[in-house]
Amino acid sequence: KNAVLTSDCLYIGIEPSRKQLEIHAKKANKDGLKNALFVVGTAEDLPKELTDKVDSTHVILPWGTLLKYVTQPDEDVLYKIAASLKTGGSLKIILGYSMEFEPSEVERLNLESISGEYIEKMLAPRYQSLGLKMRKMDILNKKALNNFETTWCKKLSFGKKRPMFYLEFLKI
C-alpha cells in the first residue's frame, strides 16, 4: 500500500521466509509496482551497501530471533540497522508479545516482560549507545493496529488484549 501511495520512494521488504515474500511479490507485480523490492534475508545479514542509505526502517511485530534482537538489543544486529539509516533517519518498531499468550516463545527466547518502564530504562539507553535516540513511545490498543498494513496486525486487532508499543528512534 505504501509503495502505491508513494511512487517516488523505494520500499525494500526483508523477510527470511521465501514463501511469505513470494505472496507479496506476486501482488506487487500484479499491481505493476516498480518501487518495491523483496529480499530473502534477515536483519543480521543487511548488506554494507545500505550503509547511510535508508530513510526509515520499520520492524512490525517481530518474532523469533528478530524479536530477541530488538527487545534484548544485540549490538551487532542493531548496529547494522542503525548503520543503514541516514542521519535523521528513523527506526520504527511495533512490539507486542505476552507470556500469557505466547509462553513457549517468551521462554524459548528468554524475553523480559514488555512494559513502558522496561523500554525507557533498558531499551532506550542501549539504542542510544548505538546512535539511535528514542523520539516516541506510544502504548497501542488493538484498534490502533488497523493503521498498519500487515496481516499479523490485522489478526491481532481482533485477538486478546496484550501489551503493544509503538517505538520510534532517530539516528543522531
C-alpha positions, 0 to 999 in steps of 0.5 A: 500500500505504501509503495502505491501511495508513494511512487517516488520512494523505494520500499525494500521488504526483508523477510527470511521466509521465501514463501511469505515474500513470494505472496507479496511479490506476486501482488506487487507485480500484479499491481505493476509496482516498480518501487518495491523490492523483496529480499530473502534475508534477515536483519543480521545479514543487511548488506554494507551497501545500505550503509547511510542509505535508508530513510526509515526502517520499520520492524512490525511485530517481530518474532523469533530471533528478530524479536530477541534482537530488538527487545534484548538489543544485540549490538551487532544486529542493531548496529547494522540497522542503525548503520543503514539509516541516514542521519535523521533517519528513523527506526520504527518498531511495533512490539507486542508479545505476552507470556500469557499468550505466547509462553513457549516463545517468551521462554524459548527466547528468554524475553523480559516482560514488555512494559513502558518502564522496561523500554525507557530504562533498558531499551532506550539507553542501549539504542542510544549507545548505538546512535539511535535516540528514542523520539516516541513511545506510544502504548497501542490498543488493538484498534490502533493496529488497523493503521498498519498494513500487515496481516499479523496486525490485522489478526491481532486487532481482533485477538486478546488484549496484550501489551503493544508499543509503538517505538520510534528512534532517530539516528543522531 
